[in-house]
Each structure stands twice: as C-alpha cells, then as structure tokens.
C-alpha cells in the first residue's frame, strides 16, 4: 500500500530572522558570481498582495524578462501553497477582484545596480 502524502499547510509564519554576519556573507557569496545584487519592491505592492483574500504569504519567482534581464515576480499564496494568480476566482465575490479583474502579482522592482544603497 502506498504511503499517503502529508498535505502541506502554510501558516503565514514561514521564514526566520537571520544573523547579520551570515546575511552579509551569503550576499557577498552571490555578488562574487552575479552582476545583479538585489531587487527592491515597495511596501505598497507587497501589502496589496498580502491583503488578498486567503493570502498567507508571498512566493518569489526568478524570471527572465523579454530583454533577457533577471527579474523577481511576487505571487501571493494560500495556506495550501496554491498561487493566487490574477485569474484565480475569489470566493464570496462576484467575478474577480483587483486591477483589471484578479489577484495581484508584481514585477517592476528596482534593481541594484544601478540603484544600490549607499555603503
């Protein structure tokens, strides 16, 4: 008899705080091999995604845009880990919600370089 797969549930408390020295070491290890150091997303878009019904967190996808540039895409996720795509219907609402009719996903981050914090 096959083992029953345990159903993963997200609670919204995933992730943990990190020691500053470890963070800086890991960042440097990445910077040693890559030009793009970071992407900045503003609070407004992050909060908009988190306010979506049933959203318990944000999944961050690596992506390459049409010009071949690295991007990060933010997508809300529910407790079952399902992505909340703009086409996802929202229970209890007529039709869809958000900009143009669905949940919100985001790109449009500000890359570093050239927009890096001062050292």
Buried (B, 14 or more C-beta within 10 A) or exposed (E): EEEEEEEEEBEEEEEEEEEEEEEEEEEEEEEEEEEBBBBEBEEEBBEBBBEBBBBBBBBEEEEEEEEEEEBBBBBBBBBEEEEBEBEBEBEEEEEBBBEEEBBBBBBEBEBEEEEEEEE
